[in-house]
Amino acid sequence: MELIPTGISSLDKALSGGFSRGSTILLSGNPGSGKTHLAIHVLYNNMKKGLKGVYVSFAETKKQFYRNALQSGIDLHKMEEAGLFKFYDMLTVPKEELEGMIAFLISDIVEFRPDIIVFDSITVFGQMFGEAHLRAFLHSIIGRLVNALDALAILIDEIPYGEKRVGFGLEEFVVDGVIILEIERTGEVIRRYLTVPKMRGRPLKRSAYEYVITEKGLEVLAIPELEFTEREALKSRFETGIPGLDGLLGGGIYEGSITLIAGPTGSGKTILALNLASNLSESGKKVLYIAYEESEAALKGTLSKLGLKDNFRIISMVPEGRTPVEYYSLIRELVERDGFDVLVIDSLSAMESHMEEKEFLKAVRYLQLLTKERGVTFILTYITGSTYRLATTGFSTLVDNLVFLSYNVPEKVGESLERYILVLKARRSKNDPTLRKFLIGEGGIRIE
């Protein structure tokens, strides 16, 4: 059976390759869930390969539709000029002219012979012309277009918030596949789910995914605990450039590993992370530093005071409430676009403050996926006051190296603050578990 892929790798994987030719797919969801956005990208991705597409709209004029598509980087005028695309504006068709217009529409589409036809939306059509006309329209689409042309038809349907029924309740019974996009709001976090309750002829491994809306369409991802439970063997090791630290770690940091730098506020976590980022950049690694708690200017000021080079990219983000999938998608896009070898996140605590514990563990698990997929080396910071609390957190088992920083507050006038470093864990290494003092000064961190 010939397939028409969506052109979105994660979605094609979920659909075992894409949609079957000669099938009718119902794409249903809440307002703002990305239905039209997805349909346009499926069309565009296939038209770029030479397939023909048609869009029949009961909701937007041609001018509005083309303008909105262009905001996503899709130039439909070019596709139309190349003879690969046609748009039909059905928004202004009077009810008394409906039958004649449908006859013309079917005749014109058959003559154009498209590979993909999108109808947006079936809900609006039913509201405008009634359920009887909708039923007849659906049978006309399937009988005279999809089967005759061996084309893929995508029917867009609206699900009002708070309702579970799809459209008028009859669409899902006459189609070959159903995809539902749903939005769930919890506080400041918006979570999106894609479910596939029906898909004839496609062997699906699972039916539910979380997704995010991107410039490329939709990014879907399965729950990581089910997809990825064991780390692959770590690769080559590289030195940190900080005297004494490599010895404590058993020889340095493995490529594709996750190192967690933890400790209380003021213990030097950010300075150690900046020191590592600067040194690894000097050694030829491409480093991205994501800061949730300090501005780029403040971090560059710290580097300058320590005499460290700011030869790596720093991105300062406001720690907004995002889902684990959103964090994963955002970070993966940055890594893939510019080919970073090392990613520093300062700090995980800012991410954790917007999530429940289960969600936070899921976010760290998604970071593990990047080490598997791209071989990226992660360095993360985390605020905690004790080694016991760190060792008992759920995510401590997900990282390869655990570095704990602490300090003693002076009790007498004239005494200095003393800082300590302890490597609690170094996976696949014989680490030195000795508590050592360290100093912060010119050149960064010096371990005594």
N, C-alpha and C positions, 0 to 999 in steps of 0.2 A: 504493500500500500504506500503510495507516494505521500510524502509529508511536506507541509509548508511550515518552516520554522518561524518562530516569532522574531528571531534575530537578537534576542536578549538571552545570553548564555545561561544565566541562572534559571530563567523560566523554561527554556527549552530542556534543560536537564530535568526540571520538575515534571515536564510533560512528556518525557521520554522521546524528545526530538522535535516536538511541535504539534501541529494540528494535521489531521488527515484531510487530504483533498476530498471534495464532495461531501463535506460535513458542515453542519450548522452549529455554531457555538453561541450560547447565551452568556454575555458578559454583564453581570448584574452587580450593583453595589450602591452604597450610600452616596449622597451628593458629596463631591470633593474627594472621593476615594481613588480617583485616577483612571476611570474607565475610558474616557475619550483620549486621555494622554496615552494610555497603553495601546488603544486601537490605532491611533495615528502612527505610533512607532512601529507597530507590526506592519502596517501598510508601507511606511517609508523604508524600513529595512529590506523588505522584499522588492520594492520598486527599484532600489539601488542595484539589485541583482538582475533587473530586466523584467520582472513580473509586473502585470498590470493591476491597478487598484481603482475601486470606485467607492465614494462616500456619499451616502444618501442621508441628508440631515433634515429632521423635523424640528430642530431646536436652534439652529444658527444660520445666519445668512452666509453666503460665500465669502464676503469681505471680512466678517468677524472670524470665520473659521480659518482663513488663510493667515490673518494677522496673529491669531493665537498660536497657530502652528509655527510661525516664524519665530516667536518668542522661545520656542524649544529648539531652534536651530534647523527647522524643517522648511525648506522652500518648495511649496507645492506648485507655484507658478512654473518653476523649471521642470517639474515632473509632468505638468500639464502640457507644456511646450514640447516635451520629448515624446508625447503621445502615450504616456504611461499612467495618466490619472484623469479621472473625471469626477466632478462634484455636482450633486443635484440638490438644489435648494427647494425643499418641500414645505418650508415654514409658512409660506403665504398662499398655499393652495386652498381654495374654498371647498367646502364639503361637497357641494353639488358637482364639482369638477373632479372629484377624487378618482372615480372609476376610470375616466378617460386619461387622467394623469398617470395612474398606475399602469394602464395598458401601454402608454407611450414609454414610461420608465422601463418596463420589462423589455419592450422591443429595442430600445436604444442600448440597454445594457447587453442584451444578447448579441447585438451587432458589434459592440465594443469588445466583447469576449474577455472580461477581466478574470484574473486568478483569485482576487480577494474582493469581497463586497462587504461594506460596513453600513449598518442601518442604525441611526442615532436620532432619537431613541424610540424604541417600541412603546415605551410608557407614554410618551407624548402623543404618539400616533393613536393609541387606544383612548386617551383622554379627549383628543380632538374629534375622532370619528366613531368611537364606540367599539365595544367588544366584538360585535358581529363582523364589522369591517376588519378588525385586527385578525380575527381567526382566518378570514378569507385571504388576507394579505400574507399571513404566515404560510399558508398552503401554497399560495402563488410563488412565493420566494423559493420554497423548498422544491416544489414540483417543476417549475418552469425555469429556474435560474441555477440553483445549486446542482441538481441532478443533471440538467441538460449541459451545463458548462463544465461540470466537474470542478466547480469553484469552491472556495471557502467563504462561508457567510458568517459574519460576526454581528449579532444582534445585541445592542446595548439596552439595558433595562435599569430602571431606578428602584432602589429600595429606600423608602423614607426611614429616617432615624426612629428607632423604637419598634420597627416592624420586622418580621421574619419572612413574610410571604414574598415571593419573587413576582413582581409585576402584577398581572391579573390572575395568576395562578394557572394559566394554560400554556404559557410559552415554554416552560421547562419540560413539558411532556411531548413536544413536537420537535425538539432539538436533539442533537447527538451529544453535546457536551455542555456543561454548566460551570462557569467560574464565578465565584462570588467574592467581591472585595468589600470588607467591612472595616469600620473605624470604631475604636474604643478609646474613650477619654478617661484618664485617671489623674486627677489633679492637673498639673501642667504638662503631663506626658500624653501624647497622642500615639496610639499603637494601631497598626494596620495589619489585617489578616487576609490572606488569600486562601480560599478553600476550593477544592475541585470535587463536588459531590457526585458528578457524573461526567464520564468521558468514554464513549464507546470506542472500542478498538485500540485504546492506548493503555499499555501496562504501567500503572502508576505505583511507585514505591510508597508514597504517602499522599494524603489528601489535604493537609493543612500546612501553611507556611506563614511566617511573618514577612512583611515586605516594607520597602520604603520607595517613595517616588523620587526618581533621579532624572537627569537630563537624557539618559538613554532609555527611559521607560520606567520599568519597575525592577527592583533588585529583590529577589526572594531568597530566603535562607531558612533552612530547617533548624530545629532546636539543636544546638551543638552537642549536648550530652548524648544525643542519639546518633549523631553523625561522626563524632570524633571523641574517643575516650582515652587513647594512648598516644604519647609523644613518639615521633620517629627518632631514630638514633641521631644524636647531635653530631655536627660536622667538625670542621677544623676549628682550632682554638686561636684566638688572637690576644695580644697583650693590651692592657688598659692604659699603659703609659704612666701610671701612678706607682712610684716605688713602694714596695711592700704589699700592695693590694693583690698583685698577681700571685704572690706566695700564699696569701691567706685564702685565695680562691682555688689553689691547687694548680696554678699554671696560667690563669687568665680566664677569659670568657669565651665560651663556645659560640660559633656562628649559629644563628637560629635559636638561641636560648632566650629565656626570660629571667632578668635579674631584678629583684625587688629591693629597693633601698628604703628601709623603714626606720622610724624613730620619732621622738617627740618634736614639737615645734622648737626651732632654734638649734637643732642638733647638727645641722649641716647637710641635710639631704639634697637640697637644691644645688648647693655648691659642689657636692660630689657628682651630681648628675651633670652639671655644666662642665666640670673638669673632665669627665669621661667623654662628653660630646665633643669638646674641643680637641682632646687628645686623639680620639678615633678619627675625627675629620683630618687632623694632621697626618695620620697614618694612611690616608687614602679612602676612608669610608665616607659614604654619602649619608649625612645625618640630618634627621628632622627632629626638632624639639618642639613639642606641643605643651604650652603652659596654660593651665586653667586658673592660676592664682596670682600671677604677676604679668606685667606688661612686657612687651619686647624691649622697650627702652630701659626698663629697670634691670632686666636680665643682662643686657649688653653693658650696662653700667657696672654690674657686678663682675662680669668678665674682665672689663677694663681695669678695675681696681686690683684684681688678682693677677693681672698680667697675662691672661689667657686670651687666645685668639677667638673671635666670633666668626669663624670660618664655616659655619653651618647655618641652616635655615631655622628660624624661630617663628612659630605661629602662636599668637596669644588668643585664646578663645574664652568667651564667657561660659562658665559651667552651667549651661542650660539643661533642663530635664530632657534627656533623650533616651530612647529605648536602646538596648544592647545592639539590635540590628542597625540602628541609625549610627551609633558610634562605629561599629564595624564597617559599614558602608562608607562613611566619611573618611575614616583612616585608610581603608584599602584604596580608595580613589586617589588620595594624596600619595600613597606609596607607589601605586602603579603608574601614575602620571609622570612622576619625576624619578622613579627608580631608586628610592632610598634603601640603604643597607641596614641602617640603624634607626630605630624610632625611640625617642625618649618621651614619656608622658609624666608630667609633673603638675598635679599629682592624682593618683587614683582616688584619694579621699574626696576630692571635689566631685568626681563622678559618682562616688558612693553616696554622697549626701542627697542626691536626687533619686535614689533607687531603694527598693526593698532589698534585703540581703540576697534573696534568690535571684533577683534581676542583676544584682551586682556580680554575683558569681558567674552568671551567664555572660556578662560583658567581658569578664576576664577570659572565659572559655573561648569567646570569639577572637580575642587577641591571639590565643593559641593557634587558631585556624590560620592566621596570617603567617605565623612561623612555619607552619606546614606548607602552605600554598606558595609563599614567596621567599622563604628562608630569611625573613627579617629578624634582626636581633633587637629585643625589647629591653629597655631600661625604665623601670617604673619607680616612682616614689610614693610613700604611703605614711600617713601620720598615725603613730601608736605610741603609747607610753611604756609598754612592757613587752619583753620577749615572750612571755607566757601567752598574752593576748594574741600576739602575732602568730605563734605556733598553733594556736587553736582556731584560727580563722579558716573558713572553708577554702579560701583561695590560696593559702600558703602551700598546699599540695600541688597547685597548678603551675608554680614557678620553679625554675631550675636552681637559682641562686638566691639566698636570703642574706642580706647584709643589714645588720642592725647598728644604728648609731645612738649614742647616749652621752650624757654629760653629768658632771657633779657641779652643783651651784656652790660658789665660795661662801664660807660661813664667817670668815674674818676679813676685815678691811685689809686690802693689799694683796689678797690671794686672787689667783686667776681661775677662770673657768677651765675645767679639764674635760676634754672630749675623748670618747672611746669608740672603737669600732670592733665589731664581732661578726664573723661569718658563721651563721648558724647552719647553713646548708649550701653545698655546691654539688649538684647532681653529676654523677659519673666522674667525680674528682675527689682526690684525697685532700680536703681542705684543712687549713690550720685553724682549730677552734679557739685559739688564744685571744684573750681580750687585750687589745693594743690601744695605746694612746695615739691621737693624731692632732696635728696642728693645721690651722688655716692661715695662709699668708701668701706672699709673692710666689706665683707659680701654682697656686691652688692648694691641694691637700698633701700633706706630708705625714706618713705613718712612721711612728717611732719604734 
